[in-house]
Amino acid sequence: MTKMMASRRGALVGVAVLLLSIQLMANQRVKPLYQYPPELVSEGARLHSAALTSDYAYGQLAHLCNNIGPRLSGSAQAQQAVQYVTTEMRRLGLDVQLEKVMVPHWVRGVETGELIQFTGQAPGTTQKIVLTALGGSVATPTQGVTAEIVVADSFAHLASLGREKVAGKIVLFNVRFDKRLAAQGFAGDAYGQAVIYRGIGASAAARLGAVAAVVRSVGGADYRLPHTGALGYEENAPKIPAAAVTAEDADLIAYLVAQGTVKMHLTLTPQTLADVESYNVIADIKGSEHPEQVIIVSGHLDSWDLGTGAIDDGAGVVVAMQAAQLIKSLGLKPKRTIRVIAWMNEENALMGGRTYAEDYKAQFSNHIAAIESDLGAGHPVGFTVHASARALEMLQPISAVLQASGAGVVRQSQNAEGADVSPLDTAGIPTLAPIQDNRTYFNYHHTAADTLDKIVPRELAENAAVVSVIAYAIANLPEALPR
């Protein structure tokens, strides 16, 4: 009995030592190597709490989406949105300037498609195809184009068909969006795998003599919703009309092509008009100690024309606006300048980001960080940083504040965190973005369903909390965030 008790006691002591060791190791991992001043921690907590109880961002988004509507670059709505954000930022007391940006002006026009020949066709009938022109597409002839369809499931497959089987035909790129990948939180990766066919598919088909190209919509929704988006014509290929068909219609076409000849009549009448003068809205809260040092917090104001741009990217704009509104309403004083930017023309040329990079390149040494939110408004679990290991270390303490809303993850990225800020990232400026739940983002992205009802007000507030706390913390660090 004594030996058994001693053995049990020894085992218990061993377990206790093991648990203590695990706890010590955990404490070492969690304990930040970089400490914030108590005042900064307290102010960050105030910002976080205020954001979660405010409906400011949602109210601003409702106006952008419902009162102004779609905001494609060059449109009257895009210009109205510029004026609205400018007025609101000035009302809050920010120092506002409009940066001139020359943007493309592409107009969608008519877009129709129908199958006019296929196996089993009832006499005198056709089948409607639901599609939408890709941004920047050239038009078909006025009367449309009629041609046989050939299906390719990859660029390699297209190449194997050769000119003999492609010339004079319409190519369908039937590449599926990986919904399983998206469901596991890797929606961006799923999008990246498929979107290349939207981007350069038309040029690849044109080099083999195709008269038009259609691509399976790059997204996860199977509600017969076509997904638009920009294409990029390559210089070494003719420009041919290009559209996106719904996932259901891509399946339909592939099914019928496997049975025999399928012909489509396609009509697209988009126009590319002369470039239009538009603006980035730039609004500053001047720093109290280092006004020359700038932290950007931003989203892009333009949207595609099918929906009203709620998740892409009205949400990013109003979250940036809310950061300024909260700092002002709480009477906080950032030591460095916090610069709210509503970018213009992210969707189909990135002229807002490129123009800013050119206009401000002489001041890049004083650009401390650039934050962009452009992945909707799903629940954020933290933020990603494309910067040095030292910068990541200095940002770790922010997680302690953000954990209150489940957003305590701080993760290093290997790429620029946002298209508009990518030119700044190339110059070495740290870029950051919230890590959002993106599992359903591409169900609505670039579709007619990108509307205000897709926004959960509480989750939008959580994103505002993350972005506000990050921006304010960087603005008030004892030393500038390193590159």
C-alpha positions in Angstrom: 0.0 0.0 0.0 2.8 2.4 0.9 4.6 1.7 -2.4 1.4 2.3 -4.3 0.7 5.6 -2.6 4.3 6.7 -3.1 4.0 5.7 -6.8 0.7 7.6 -7.2 2.1 10.7 -5.4 5.2 10.6 -7.6 2.9 10.4 -10.7 0.8 13.3 -9.5 3.9 15.4 -8.9 5.2 14.5 -12.4 1.9 15.6 -13.9 2.0 18.9 -11.9 5.5 19.6 -13.1 4.5 18.9 -16.7 1.5 21.2 -16.5 3.6 23.9 -14.9 6.1 23.5 -17.7 3.4 23.8 -20.4 2.0 26.9 -18.7 5.4 28.5 -18.5 6.0 27.8 -22.2 2.5 29.1 -23.0 3.2 32.3 -21.1 6.4 32.8 -22.9 4.7 32.4 -26.2 1.8 34.8 -25.3 3.8 37.4 -23.5 4.5 40.2 -26.0 8.1 41.1 -26.4 7.1 44.7 -27.2 5.1 46.6 -24.5 2.6 49.4 -25.2 2.3 52.4 -22.8 -0.7 51.8 -20.5 -2.5 54.9 -22.0 -2.3 53.5 -25.5 -3.8 50.2 -24.3 -6.6 52.0 -22.5 -7.4 54.2 -25.6 -7.4 51.2 -27.8 -9.9 49.5 -25.6 -12.1 52.6 -25.7 -12.0 52.6 -29.5 -12.8 48.9 -29.6 -15.8 49.2 -27.3 -17.1 52.3 -29.0 -16.9 50.7 -32.5 -18.9 47.6 -31.4 -21.8 49.8 -30.1 -21.9 52.2 -33.1 -24.1 51.9 -36.2 -22.2 54.7 -38.0 -20.5 52.5 -40.6 -23.8 50.7 -41.4 -25.6 54.0 -41.9 -22.9 55.3 -44.2 -22.9 52.0 -46.2 -26.7 52.1 -46.5 -26.5 55.5 -48.2 -23.7 54.5 -50.5 -25.5 51.3 -51.6 -29.2 52.3 -51.6 -29.2 56.1 -52.2 -26.3 56.2 -54.6 -26.1 52.7 -56.0 -23.6 51.0 -58.3 -20.4 53.0 -58.6 -18.5 51.9 -61.7 -15.6 54.2 -62.5 -16.6 57.0 -64.9 -20.3 56.8 -63.9 -22.4 59.6 -62.4 -22.9 57.4 -59.3 -19.1 57.1 -58.7 -18.8 60.9 -58.9 -21.8 61.3 -56.5 -20.1 58.9 -54.1 -16.9 61.0 -54.2 -18.9 64.1 -53.3 -20.8 62.3 -50.5 -17.6 60.9 -48.8 -15.9 64.3 -49.2 -18.8 66.1 -47.5 -19.0 63.6 -44.6 -15.2 63.7 -43.9 -15.3 67.5 -43.8 -18.3 67.4 -41.5 -16.2 65.3 -39.1 -13.5 67.9 -39.1 -10.9 66.1 -41.3 -8.5 67.9 -43.6 -9.8 66.7 -47.0 -8.3 66.9 -50.5 -9.4 65.4 -53.8 -6.7 63.7 -55.8 -7.4 63.8 -59.5 -7.4 60.4 -61.1 -8.1 59.7 -64.8 -10.2 56.5 -65.0 -11.5 54.3 -67.8 -15.2 54.7 -68.7 -16.6 51.4 -69.8 -20.3 51.1 -70.4 -22.0 47.6 -70.3 -24.7 47.8 -72.9 -26.8 44.9 -74.1 -25.8 41.3 -73.3 -27.7 38.3 -74.5 -26.9 34.7 -75.3 -28.9 31.8 -76.6 -28.2 28.3 -77.9 -29.6 28.0 -81.4 -28.4 24.5 -82.2 -28.0 21.4 -80.0 -28.8 17.7 -79.8 -32.5 17.0 -79.0 -33.6 20.5 -79.8 -37.4 21.0 -80.2 -38.2 22.6 -83.6 -38.3 26.3 -83.5 -36.8 26.7 -80.0 -33.7 28.0 -78.5 -32.2 27.9 -74.9 -31.4 31.2 -73.1 -27.9 31.5 -71.6 -27.6 33.8 -68.6 -24.4 35.8 -69.0 -22.7 39.2 -68.5 -20.0 41.0 -70.3 -16.6 41.0 -68.7 -15.3 44.5 -67.8 -13.4 46.0 -70.7 -14.8 43.6 -73.3 -15.1 44.8 -76.8 -18.4 44.4 -78.6 -19.7 41.8 -81.0 -20.9 43.0 -84.4 -24.3 44.8 -84.0 -26.2 41.8 -85.1 -24.2 39.6 -82.7 -22.0 36.6 -83.5 -23.1 33.0 -84.2 -20.6 30.2 -83.8 -20.1 26.7 -82.6 -18.9 26.3 -79.0 -15.8 24.4 -78.0 -15.2 23.6 -74.3 -11.8 23.8 -72.6 -11.2 22.9 -68.9 -7.7 24.4 -68.8 -5.2 26.4 -70.9 -3.4 23.1 -71.6 -6.6 21.6 -72.8 -7.2 24.6 -75.1 -3.7 24.3 -76.5 -4.2 20.6 -77.2 -7.3 21.4 -79.3 -5.1 23.6 -81.6 -6.2 26.2 -84.1 -7.9 23.6 -86.3 -10.6 23.0 -83.6 -10.8 26.5 -82.2 -10.7 28.9 -85.2 -14.0 30.5 -85.9 -15.6 29.2 -82.7 -16.6 30.5 -79.3 -14.5 29.0 -76.5 -16.1 28.2 -73.1 -13.5 28.0 -70.3 -15.3 25.6 -67.9 -13.1 25.9 -64.8 -14.9 25.3 -61.6 -14.5 27.5 -58.5 -13.4 25.2 -55.7 -16.2 25.5 -53.2 -14.7 23.0 -50.8 -11.6 25.1 -50.6 -13.7 28.2 -49.9 -15.8 26.4 -47.3 -12.6 25.8 -45.3 -11.6 29.4 -45.2 -9.5 29.6 -48.3 -11.9 31.4 -50.6 -9.1 33.7 -51.8 -7.1 30.8 -53.0 -10.1 29.3 -54.8 -10.7 32.6 -56.5 -7.0 32.9 -57.5 -7.1 29.4 -59.2 -10.0 30.3 -61.4 -9.8 34.0 -62.0 -6.9 33.7 -64.4 -9.3 32.3 -67.0 -11.4 35.4 -66.7 -8.3 37.6 -66.9 -6.5 36.2 -70.0 -8.8 33.5 -71.3 -10.0 35.7 -74.2 -6.5 36.4 -75.4 -5.5 32.7 -75.2 -8.6 31.8 -77.3 -8.1 34.6 -79.7 -4.5 33.5 -80.5 -6.0 30.3 -81.8 -8.6 32.1 -83.9 -11.7 32.1 -81.7 -14.3 34.7 -82.4 -15.4 35.1 -78.8 -14.8 33.6 -75.3 -17.0 32.9 -72.4 -15.8 31.8 -68.9 -17.6 29.9 -66.2 -18.4 32.5 -63.5 -15.7 32.8 -60.9 -17.6 32.4 -57.7 -19.4 29.9 -55.4 -23.1 30.8 -55.9 -25.2 28.4 -58.0 -28.2 30.6 -58.3 -27.8 31.3 -62.0 -25.9 34.5 -61.1 -23.2 35.6 -63.6 -20.0 37.1 -62.0 -18.5 40.0 -63.9 -14.9 41.3 -63.5 -12.1 42.8 -65.5 -10.3 41.0 -68.3 -6.9 42.0 -69.6 -6.3 41.8 -73.3 -2.8 40.8 -74.1 -0.9 42.8 -76.7 0.0 39.8 -78.8 -3.6 38.7 -79.4 -6.6 40.1 -81.2 -9.4 41.5 -79.0 -12.5 39.4 -79.0 -15.8 39.7 -77.1 -15.8 38.0 -73.7 -18.5 37.2 -71.2 -19.1 35.2 -68.0 -21.8 32.6 -68.0 -23.5 31.2 -64.9 -22.2 27.9 -63.4 -25.5 26.2 -64.3 -25.2 27.4 -68.0 -21.6 26.3 -68.2 -22.7 22.8 -67.1 -25.5 22.9 -69.6 -23.2 23.8 -72.5 -20.6 21.2 -71.5 -23.3 18.5 -71.3 -24.7 19.4 -74.8 -21.3 19.7 -76.4 -20.5 16.2 -75.2 -23.4 15.0 -77.3 -22.7 16.9 -80.5 -22.5 20.3 -82.2 -23.7 23.3 -80.2 -24.0 26.8 -81.6 -24.6 30.0 -79.7 -25.8 33.4 -80.8 -24.0 36.0 -78.6 -24.6 39.7 -78.5 -22.6 42.1 -76.5 -22.7 45.9 -77.0 -20.3 47.4 -74.4 -18.4 50.7 -75.2 -15.1 52.0 -74.0 -15.5 55.8 -73.9 -12.9 58.4 -73.3 -11.2 58.4 -69.9 -13.0 60.5 -67.2 -11.6 62.7 -64.5 -12.4 61.3 -61.1 -10.8 61.4 -57.6 -9.4 59.6 -54.6 -10.8 61.1 -51.5 -8.0 61.8 -49.0 -9.0 62.9 -45.5 -6.4 63.5 -42.7 -6.5 63.6 -38.9 -3.3 65.4 -38.4 -0.8 63.9 -36.0 -0.1 65.9 -32.8 3.6 65.1 -32.7 4.6 63.7 -36.1 2.1 65.1 -38.6 4.4 64.3 -41.5 4.2 60.5 -40.7 1.2 58.9 -42.3 -0.9 55.8 -41.5 -3.4 55.0 -44.3 -6.7 53.3 -43.6 -8.7 52.7 -46.7 -11.2 50.9 -49.0 -12.1 51.4 -52.6 -15.2 53.5 -53.5 -15.8 52.2 -57.0 -17.8 49.0 -57.6 -19.1 46.9 -60.5 -22.4 47.9 -62.0 -24.4 44.8 -61.5 -25.0 45.2 -57.7 -24.6 48.1 -55.4 -21.1 47.3 -54.1 -21.9 46.5 -50.4 -19.3 43.9 -49.8 -17.0 45.0 -52.7 -16.1 47.5 -51.4 -18.4 49.9 -49.8 -17.8 48.0 -46.5 -14.1 48.8 -46.7 -14.7 52.5 -47.3 -17.2 52.9 -44.4 -15.0 51.0 -42.0 -12.2 53.5 -42.8 -14.6 56.4 -42.4 -15.7 55.0 -39.0 -12.1 54.9 -37.8 -12.0 58.6 -38.3 -15.4 59.2 -36.8 -14.6 57.2 -33.6 -11.2 58.9 -33.1 -12.9 62.3 -33.4 -16.0 61.5 -31.3 -13.8 60.1 -28.5 -11.5 63.1 -28.5 -8.4 61.0 -29.1 -5.2 62.5 -30.4 -3.1 60.4 -32.7 0.6 61.3 -32.6 1.0 60.5 -36.3 -1.4 61.4 -39.1 -4.2 59.0 -39.8 -5.2 59.3 -43.5 -8.5 57.9 -44.7 -8.5 57.2 -48.4 -11.5 56.2 -50.5 -9.7 54.8 -53.6 -11.2 55.2 -57.0 -11.0 52.6 -59.8 -9.7 49.5 -58.1 -12.0 47.3 -60.1 -10.9 47.8 -63.7 -7.5 49.6 -63.8 -6.2 50.4 -60.3 -5.7 54.0 -61.3 -6.4 55.4 -57.9 -3.6 53.4 -56.2 -1.2 54.0 -59.1 -1.9 57.7 -59.2 -1.4 58.0 -55.4 1.9 56.1 -55.6 3.2 58.5 -58.3 2.0 61.7 -56.6 3.3 60.8 -53.1 6.4 58.8 -53.9 8.6 61.6 -52.6 6.9 61.2 -49.2 7.1 57.4 -49.0 9.8 57.6 -46.4 7.2 59.1 -44.0 4.4 56.5 -44.9 4.5 54.3 -41.9 1.8 51.7 -42.8 -1.2 51.3 -45.2 -4.3 49.4 -44.2 -6.9 48.3 -46.7 -10.1 46.3 -46.2 -11.4 44.7 -49.4 -12.7 41.3 -48.7 -16.2 42.1 -47.5 -17.5 42.4 -43.9 -17.5 38.9 -42.5 -16.5 38.3 -38.9 -12.8 39.3 -38.4 -10.5 37.0 -36.4 -7.5 39.4 -36.5 -5.3 41.0 -39.1 -2.5 40.1 -41.4 0.7 42.1 -41.9 3.2 42.2 -44.8 6.2 43.6 -43.1 9.4 42.7 -41.2 9.5 40.3 -38.3 10.3 43.3 -36.0 7.1 45.1 -37.2 5.1 42.0 -36.6 6.5 41.8 -33.0 5.6 45.5 -32.4 2.0 44.8 -33.5 1.4 41.7 -31.4 0.1 43.6 -28.3 -2.8 44.8 -30.3 -4.2 41.3 -30.1 -4.9 41.7 -26.4 -7.4 44.5 -27.1 -9.0 42.7 -30.1 -9.5 39.4 -28.4 -12.6 40.9 -26.8 -14.4 40.5 -30.1 -12.6 37.3 -31.2 -10.1 39.1 -33.4 -6.8 38.4 -31.6 -4.9 36.7 -34.4 -1.9 38.5 -35.8 -0.4 36.8 -38.8 2.5 37.7 -41.1 1.7 37.6 -44.8 3.9 37.1 -47.8 2.1 39.4 -50.1 0.7 43.0 -50.3 -2.5 43.3 -48.2 -4.8 45.0 -50.7 -4.7 45.9 -54.4 -4.8 49.7 -54.0 -2.0 49.7 -51.5 0.1 47.2 -53.5 2.2 50.0 -55.1 3.1 51.2 -51.6 3.9 47.7 -50.5 6.3 47.4 -53.5 8.1 50.5 -52.1 8.5 48.6 -48.8 5.7 50.2 -46.8 4.1 47.8 -44.4 0.6 46.8 -45.5 -2.2 45.3 -43.3 -5.7 44.0 -43.6 -8.3 42.4 -41.4 -8.6 38.6 -41.6 -12.3 38.1 -42.4 -14.6 35.2 -42.8 -14.6 34.9 -46.6 -16.3 31.6 -47.0 -19.3 33.0 -48.8 -17.8 36.2 -50.1 -17.4 35.0 -53.6 -21.0 33.9 -53.8 -21.9 37.6 -54.1 -18.7 39.2 -55.3 -19.1 41.0 -58.7 -22.7 39.9 -59.0 -26.1 41.6 -58.9 -26.5 40.1 -55.4 -23.8 42.4 -53.9 -26.3 44.4 -52.0 -26.8 45.8 -48.5 -28.7 42.9 -47.2 -25.5 40.8 -47.4 -24.0 42.8 -44.6 -24.4 41.8 -40.9 -24.4 45.0 -38.9 -22.6 43.5 -35.9 -19.9 42.0 -38.1 -19.4 45.3 -39.9 -18.9 46.9 -36.5 -16.4 44.3 -35.6 -14.4 45.1 -38.7 -14.5 48.8 -37.8 -13.2 47.9 -34.4 -10.2 46.0 -35.8 -9.3 48.7 -38.3 -9.7 51.5 -35.9 -7.6 49.9 -33.2 -4.8 49.0 -35.6 -4.6 52.4 -37.2 -4.6 54.2 -33.8 -2.1 51.9 -32.3 0.4 52.3 -35.1 -0.2 56.1 -35.0 0.8 56.2 -31.3 3.6 53.6 -31.0 6.6 55.1 -29.2 8.6 54.5 -32.3 7.6 54.3 -36.0 6.7 50.9 -37.3 9.9 49.5 -39.1 10.0 48.2 -42.7 
